[in-house]
Amino acid sequence: MAALFLPAGLSKLSGFEGTVGYIASVGLPLPAVGAAAALAVEIFGSIALIVGFQTRIAGAVLALFTLVASVFFHAFWSAAPEQAFVQQLLFFKNIGVVGGLLVLVS
């Protein structure tokens, strides 16, 4: 599970301005704060999973983060028709990841 989040968090760190722009493009407020929070959750949550530190809490935080991010960034129900299928695939892939994280929580 950590392999899904750690590279994403590190890429947000190295491409912070691009991440801020992407968050702003979907109309979320305070995109710089959101980008910082996202990279912190992805990096620290991944490391916690890797070392087994507070696995239930890390899994729950990553599950909630993934669910919220899916609703805002893979909203297939409002995507342009040519993008709807890909966004739907990404959305439901993320729902599967949330399920896997919830297994760690349990």
Backbone torsions as a table, in degrees:
resi	resn	phi	psi	omega
1	MET	NA	-38.4	-179.1
2	ALA	-62.8	-29.5	180.0
3	ALA	-65.0	-19.0	176.2
4	LEU	-80.2	-31.6	-170.8
5	PHE	-101.6	-37.4	-175.7
6	LEU	-61.5	-49.6	177.9
7	PRO	-61.8	-35.8	178.7
8	ALA	-65.3	-42.0	178.4
9	GLY	-66.1	-41.6	179.0
10	LEU	-66.1	-36.3	178.1
11	SER	-69.0	-32.3	175.0
12	LYS	-66.9	-36.0	178.6
13	LEU	-66.2	-45.9	-178.0
14	SER	-77.3	-22.5	179.0
15	GLY	-121.8	49.2	-171.5
16	PHE	-57.7	-45.7	-177.7
17	GLU	-63.6	-37.4	176.5
18	GLY	-64.6	-39.2	177.5
19	THR	-64.9	-42.5	177.9
20	VAL	-60.2	-44.5	178.9
21	GLY	-62.9	-40.2	179.3
22	TYR	-65.6	-42.6	178.0
23	ILE	-64.1	-42.1	178.3
24	ALA	-63.4	-32.8	-176.8
25	SER	-65.6	-22.2	177.0
26	VAL	-96.1	4.7	173.2
27	GLY	84.3	15.1	178.3
28	LEU	-77.0	144.5	179.0
29	PRO	-74.9	157.1	176.0
30	LEU	49.7	59.2	-175.6
31	PRO	-61.2	-31.6	178.4
32	ALA	-67.5	-39.0	177.6
33	VAL	-66.7	-42.3	178.4
34	GLY	-62.3	-41.4	179.1
35	ALA	-65.2	-42.1	178.4
36	ALA	-64.2	-41.9	178.8
37	ALA	-65.2	-42.8	-179.3
38	ALA	-62.3	-46.3	-178.8
39	LEU	-67.8	-35.3	177.4
40	ALA	-64.9	-45.4	179.6
41	VAL	-62.2	-45.8	-176.9
42	GLU	-68.0	-42.8	-177.8
43	ILE	-73.5	-53.7	-176.5
44	PHE	-70.7	-35.3	176.3
45	GLY	-64.0	-41.6	177.7
46	SER	-63.4	-46.5	-180.0
47	ILE	-61.6	-40.9	178.0
48	ALA	-60.7	-41.5	178.5
49	LEU	-65.8	-42.3	-177.9
50	ILE	-61.1	-43.7	-176.7
51	VAL	-91.8	-4.5	178.7
52	GLY	77.1	25.8	-179.8
53	PHE	-92.0	119.1	178.1
54	GLN	48.6	51.5	-174.5
55	THR	-56.3	-42.1	-179.4
56	ARG	-63.5	-44.4	179.9
57	ILE	-66.9	-46.2	179.5
58	ALA	-60.3	-42.9	178.6
59	GLY	-63.2	-40.8	179.8
60	ALA	-66.8	-42.7	179.5
61	VAL	-64.7	-45.3	179.2
62	LEU	-65.4	-36.5	177.9
63	ALA	-64.5	-46.5	178.9
64	LEU	-63.7	-44.6	177.5
65	PHE	-56.8	-46.6	-177.5
66	THR	-65.9	-40.1	178.6
67	LEU	-63.7	-47.7	-179.9
68	VAL	-63.8	-45.5	179.4
69	ALA	-61.2	-37.1	179.7
70	SER	-63.1	-42.1	-179.4
71	VAL	-64.2	-40.9	-177.1
72	PHE	-83.3	-34.0	-171.2
73	PHE	-107.9	-8.3	177.5
74	HIS	-132.8	43.8	-177.1
75	ALA	-76.4	78.0	-176.5
76	PHE	-62.4	-26.2	-178.8
77	TRP	-68.3	-18.1	178.2
78	SER	-121.1	9.9	-179.2
79	ALA	-78.3	156.7	173.8
80	ALA	-60.3	146.5	-176.1
81	PRO	-51.4	-38.0	-179.0
82	GLU	-72.9	-13.7	178.9
83	GLN	-108.8	-11.2	-172.3
84	ALA	-60.5	-43.0	-176.4
85	PHE	-64.4	-46.4	179.7
86	VAL	-63.0	-43.6	179.2
87	GLN	-64.0	-36.0	177.5
88	GLN	-65.4	-42.7	177.1
89	LEU	-60.1	-45.7	-180.0
90	LEU	-65.1	-39.6	179.0
91	PHE	-61.0	-50.3	-176.5
92	PHE	-73.7	-26.4	171.2
93	LYS	-62.0	-43.8	179.1
94	ASN	-65.4	-35.2	176.7
95	ILE	-63.2	-37.8	174.9
96	GLY	-63.1	-40.4	177.4
97	VAL	-63.7	-42.2	176.4
98	VAL	-57.7	-44.0	177.6
99	GLY	-59.4	-43.4	177.4
100	GLY	-62.9	-40.1	177.7
101	LEU	-66.0	-37.2	178.4
102	LEU	-67.1	-27.3	172.8
103	VAL	-62.9	-41.9	177.1
104	LEU	-63.8	-36.5	179.1
105	VAL	-65.0	-39.0	-177.2
106	SER	-75.2	NA	NA
